[in-house]
């Protein structure tokens, strides 16, 4: 039992005020640390530097207008729109989840489709032409001379596979590097998956996918991928985002289907799986392939806890306001410890 002296001593210690320690004032404005996520501005700096170099070099001699026209053919050309129309019908006939024809998510993705076709397309062309010119100038040795004995079809096949591999690597980086994830999480915020979800991307996400151009730079003297093949590739990537209950049977072990890719967007569990764009081989080699089962076809999609504002957040969708908030999202300072895709 404690003595009276000991009790008095404890009382004195507990009631004696602790001297105030004056903290050194930070020289950085407080709002920089509390309101902005500064690493995201690195992507902005890279984009601005690349475009400045592109303008200074006159886009490496390429026609900006012609390149923009070609890209729009791939993104919203007649063939692409026809395929998107077919996929939208398939969604209604065989949906993975029942959704109203004009669900909030569908309307919001339509807004991103318009944004991509109008404002984002010129940005992508500027970044692509600039990056290609920088790559050729800084590392001219990577350009393979014309190989007369190699069939053109083989070159196209190699380009296709290499491009898909680079897309997979960039996609993996977007899930493993927080700075890139801040731009990529917008794509994962969709809770009403549709074929137009492929357009639900932050404009600056394209900076991380510039490595996809490297195979084309390497083999530029031996040919380029035909526009028709690029349209087909874009169609496959769009279809896998659809709300369609469609697998590819045995071919689903080779090509990415909607049922396969839906697991990548699932609400609960790891999202750094099934990263493939067109081919599943890269997921299989990295042990990230999770093939669909009847239980995974209708799983919910989106971001746990909605760390990014979405059109479903309030009583009204407020599409334009939500769009602006989403585009500003990567630059806001928010605690992100539990928002990254789960990793092993």
C-alpha positions as a printed Julia matrix, in Angstrom:
344×3 Matrix{Float64}:
   0.0     0.0     0.0
   1.34    3.47   -0.94
   2.34    5.85    1.9
   0.86    9.34    2.32
   4.17   10.81    1.13
   4.1     8.77   -2.08
   0.49    9.76   -2.8
   1.34   13.44   -2.33
   4.34   13.11   -4.65
   2.2    11.53   -7.37
  -0.34   14.36   -7.02
   2.36   16.99   -7.47
   3.74   15.25  -10.56
   0.33   14.81  -12.16
  -0.76   18.41  -11.57
   2.49   20.2   -12.44
   2.03   21.88  -15.82
   4.26   20.67  -18.64
   6.42   23.46  -20.07
   5.26   24.52  -23.54
   7.73   23.5   -26.22
   7.74   25.95  -29.09
   7.97   24.18  -32.42
  10.07   25.53  -35.2
   7.83   27.08  -37.81
   8.03   25.4   -41.22
   9.2    27.65  -44.02
   6.77   25.9   -46.4
   3.27   27.41  -46.56
   0.89   25.26  -44.56
  -1.62   24.9   -47.4
   1.0    23.15  -49.55
   1.11   20.22  -47.16
  -2.55   20.15  -46.22
  -4.27   20.74  -49.53
  -1.97   19.57  -52.33
  -0.43   16.23  -53.19
   2.81   17.56  -54.64
   4.13   14.37  -56.35
   1.21   14.53  -58.79
   2.64   17.72  -60.25
   5.59   15.66  -61.49
   3.29   14.22  -64.15
   2.23   17.73  -65.13
   5.88   18.8   -65.4
   6.72   15.81  -67.62
   3.76   16.52  -69.88
   4.61   20.21  -70.22
   8.3    19.46  -70.9
   7.46   16.88  -73.56
   4.99   19.12  -75.35
   7.46   22.03  -75.27
  10.1    19.8   -76.88
   7.57   18.65  -79.45
   6.65   22.18  -80.41
  10.33   23.18  -80.61
  11.08   20.26  -82.93
   7.93   20.77  -85.01
   6.71   17.35  -83.82
   9.7    15.62  -85.37
   8.5    16.49  -88.86
   5.2    14.67  -88.42
   1.9    16.35  -89.17
   0.01   17.11  -85.98
  -3.28   17.51  -87.86
  -2.9    14.2   -89.69
  -1.98   12.37  -86.48
  -4.97   13.87  -84.68
  -7.25   12.82  -87.51
  -5.9     9.26  -87.37
  -6.38    9.07  -83.61
  -9.96   10.26  -83.84
 -10.63    7.55  -86.42
  -9.47    5.02  -83.83
 -11.3     6.63  -80.9
 -14.61    7.74  -82.44
 -14.39    6.83  -86.11
 -17.33    5.21  -87.94
 -16.02    1.66  -87.41
 -15.37    2.31  -83.71
 -18.82    3.84  -83.16
 -20.46    0.91  -84.95
 -18.63   -1.57  -82.74
 -19.48    0.39  -79.6
 -23.12    0.33  -80.67
 -23.01   -3.45  -81.04
 -21.4    -3.82  -77.62
 -24.04   -1.59  -76.02
 -26.73   -3.88  -77.43
 -24.92   -6.95  -76.09
 -24.85   -5.31  -72.66
 -28.62   -4.93  -72.69
 -29.26   -8.45  -73.97
 -26.82  -10.24  -71.67
 -25.93   -8.0   -68.72
 -23.61   -8.99  -65.9
 -25.66   -6.72  -63.63
 -29.08   -5.23  -64.3
 -28.82   -1.49  -64.78
 -31.23    1.2   -66.07
 -30.59    2.2   -69.68
 -29.6     5.68  -68.5
 -27.85    4.79  -65.26
 -25.79    7.53  -63.6
 -22.55    5.75  -64.4
 -23.49    5.4   -68.06
 -24.24    9.11  -68.37
 -21.01   10.02  -66.62
 -18.95    7.78  -68.89
 -20.64    9.38  -71.9
 -19.35   12.72  -70.62
 -15.83   11.31  -70.48
 -16.25    9.95  -74.0
 -16.99   13.45  -75.28
 -14.07   14.85  -73.29
 -11.69   12.28  -74.81
 -12.88   12.87  -78.37
 -12.55   16.65  -78.12
  -9.94   17.85  -75.62
  -7.94   14.77  -74.64
  -7.21   13.56  -78.18
  -5.01   16.59  -79.04
  -3.15   16.13  -75.74
  -2.49   12.46  -76.51
  -1.22   13.32  -80.0
   1.07   16.03  -78.63
   2.49   13.69  -75.99
   2.9    10.8   -78.44
   4.66   12.78  -81.15
   6.9    14.49  -78.61
   7.84   11.27  -76.83
   8.62    9.49  -80.11
  10.84   12.35  -81.24
  12.66   12.47  -77.9
  13.2     8.7   -78.01
  14.59    8.79  -81.55
  16.91   11.69  -80.79
  18.18   10.56  -77.41
  18.62    6.9   -78.36
  18.89    6.62  -82.16
  20.48    3.2   -81.76
  17.14    1.65  -80.7
  15.71    2.11  -84.2
  16.14   -1.2   -86.05
  17.08   -0.77  -89.74
  14.78   -2.08  -92.43
  14.83   -5.88  -92.43
  14.1    -6.88  -96.01
  13.87  -10.6   -95.25
  11.29  -10.22  -92.46
   7.66  -10.46  -93.67
   5.54   -7.41  -93.0
   2.86   -9.48  -91.26
   5.46  -10.75  -88.79
   6.54   -7.19  -87.96
   2.91   -6.24  -87.32
   2.46   -9.28  -85.07
   5.57   -8.42  -83.05
   4.41   -4.81  -82.73
   0.99   -5.9   -81.5
   2.37   -8.27  -78.85
   5.07   -5.83  -77.72
   2.57   -2.98  -77.49
   0.25   -5.12  -75.37
   3.16   -6.07  -73.09
   4.06   -2.4   -72.6
   0.44   -1.57  -71.81
   0.5    -4.29  -69.17
   3.69   -2.93  -67.6
   2.31    0.6   -67.48
  -0.92   -0.72  -66.0
   0.98   -2.57  -63.29
   2.94    0.58  -62.47
  -0.33    2.48  -62.12
  -1.35    0.04  -59.42
   1.94   -0.19  -57.57
   3.14    3.44  -57.55
   0.98    5.77  -55.49
   1.7     8.86  -57.61
   0.4     7.02  -60.69
  -2.46    5.38  -58.8
  -3.78    8.82  -57.93
  -4.46    9.32  -61.66
  -5.59    5.76  -62.31
  -8.11    5.41  -59.48
 -10.6     7.5   -61.45
 -10.89    4.62  -63.91
 -11.65    2.25  -61.03
 -14.32    4.49  -59.52
 -17.02    3.26  -61.91
 -19.81    1.36  -60.17
 -21.93    0.97  -63.32
 -19.52   -0.71  -65.71
 -20.21   -0.18  -69.41
 -18.42   -0.26  -72.72
 -17.85    3.51  -72.34
 -15.95    2.99  -69.08
 -12.83    2.64  -71.24
 -13.01    6.44  -71.66
 -13.3     7.09  -67.92
  -9.67    8.1   -67.49
  -7.76   11.11  -66.3
  -6.21   12.99  -69.26
  -2.74   12.86  -67.7
  -2.85    9.08  -67.26
  -1.57    8.9   -70.82
   1.86   10.06  -69.65
   2.41    6.71  -67.94
   1.36    4.81  -71.07
   3.86    6.51  -73.38
   6.15    3.48  -73.05
   3.67    1.71  -75.33
   5.14    3.77  -78.17
   8.61    2.27  -77.77
   7.99   -0.85  -79.93
   6.76    1.41  -82.72
   9.88    3.57  -82.45
  12.11    0.5   -82.54
  10.44   -0.95  -85.64
   9.44    2.27  -87.37
  11.67    1.49  -90.38
   9.89   -1.84  -90.85
   6.29   -0.66  -90.77
   3.53    0.58  -88.5
   0.37   -1.0   -87.16
  -2.5    -0.47  -89.63
  -5.35    1.75  -88.47
  -7.78   -1.16  -88.85
  -5.79   -3.22  -86.34
  -5.67   -0.28  -83.91
  -9.46    0.06  -84.2
  -9.81   -3.65  -83.48
  -7.48   -3.38  -80.49
  -9.39   -0.39  -79.11
 -12.66   -2.28  -79.62
 -11.39   -5.28  -77.65
 -10.27   -3.05  -74.78
 -13.64   -1.26  -74.79
 -15.63   -4.5   -74.88
 -13.82   -5.96  -71.89
 -15.07   -3.01  -69.81
 -18.67   -3.65  -70.78
 -21.42   -4.8   -68.48
 -21.77   -7.93  -70.59
 -21.83  -11.43  -69.17
 -19.5   -12.77  -71.85
 -16.56  -15.12  -71.65
 -14.6   -16.45  -74.59
 -14.66  -20.13  -73.72
 -11.27  -21.77  -74.31
 -10.07  -18.56  -75.98
 -10.6   -16.82  -72.64
  -7.27  -18.31  -71.61
  -5.63  -16.22  -74.32
  -7.76  -13.09  -74.84
  -9.23  -10.77  -72.2
 -13.01  -11.07  -71.94
 -15.51   -8.88  -70.02
 -15.92  -11.6   -67.37
 -12.15  -11.79  -66.95
 -11.55   -8.04  -66.76
 -14.49   -7.32  -64.45
 -12.55   -8.9   -61.59
  -9.88   -6.24  -62.07
 -12.51   -3.61  -61.19
 -14.02   -5.49  -58.26
 -15.03   -3.54  -55.19
 -13.54   -5.91  -52.63
 -10.17   -7.64  -52.78
  -7.07   -7.14  -54.9
  -7.38   -5.02  -58.01
  -3.81   -5.55  -59.21
  -4.91   -8.74  -60.95
  -6.09   -9.34  -64.53
  -4.16   -6.33  -65.78
  -4.02   -7.47  -69.41
  -5.38   -5.27  -72.17
  -5.9    -7.83  -74.94
  -3.81  -10.86  -73.95
  -3.88  -12.78  -70.66
  -0.36  -14.17  -71.08
   1.27  -11.36  -69.09
  -1.03  -11.99  -66.12
  -0.35  -15.72  -66.3
   3.41  -15.24  -66.4
   3.25  -12.93  -63.37
   0.71  -15.12  -61.54
  -1.85  -12.34  -61.57
  -4.42  -14.13  -63.71
  -7.68  -15.0   -61.96
 -10.04  -16.61  -64.44
 -13.79  -16.02  -64.02
 -16.2   -18.37  -62.32
 -20.0   -18.16  -62.01
 -19.49  -16.42  -58.64
 -17.32  -13.62  -60.07
 -19.41  -12.65  -63.09
 -21.77  -10.33  -61.21
 -19.42   -8.9   -58.58
 -19.74   -5.23  -57.64
 -17.19   -2.76  -58.95
 -15.75    0.54  -57.7
 -13.44    1.9   -55.01
 -13.86    0.83  -51.36
 -14.97    3.77  -49.24
 -15.24    6.06  -52.28
 -12.01    8.01  -51.65
 -12.78    9.85  -54.88
 -16.11   11.59  -55.33
 -18.37    9.75  -57.78
 -21.69   10.5   -59.43
 -23.41    8.11  -57.01
 -22.32   10.02  -53.9
 -25.31   12.35  -53.49
 -29.01   12.57  -54.14
 -28.26   14.06  -57.56
 -25.4    13.03  -59.85
 -24.13   16.61  -60.52
 -22.11   15.28  -63.45
 -20.2    18.46  -64.35
 -19.25   19.23  -60.74
 -18.21   15.63  -60.09
 -16.19   15.63  -63.32
 -14.22   18.68  -62.21
 -13.67   17.24  -58.73
 -12.45   13.96  -60.25
 -10.02   15.7   -62.58
  -8.62   17.66  -59.61
  -8.54   14.53  -57.45
  -4.91   13.48  -58.06
  -3.65   16.85  -56.82
  -5.56   16.88  -53.53
  -3.75   15.84  -50.37
  -5.74   12.99  -48.85
  -4.7    10.15  -46.57
  -4.4     7.25  -49.01
  -3.15    4.43  -46.77
  -6.2     2.3   -47.38
  -7.07    3.3   -50.94
  -4.3     1.6   -52.88
  -5.19   -1.64  -54.58
  -4.37   -4.52  -52.23
  -1.01   -6.12  -52.91
   0.3    -9.51  -51.84
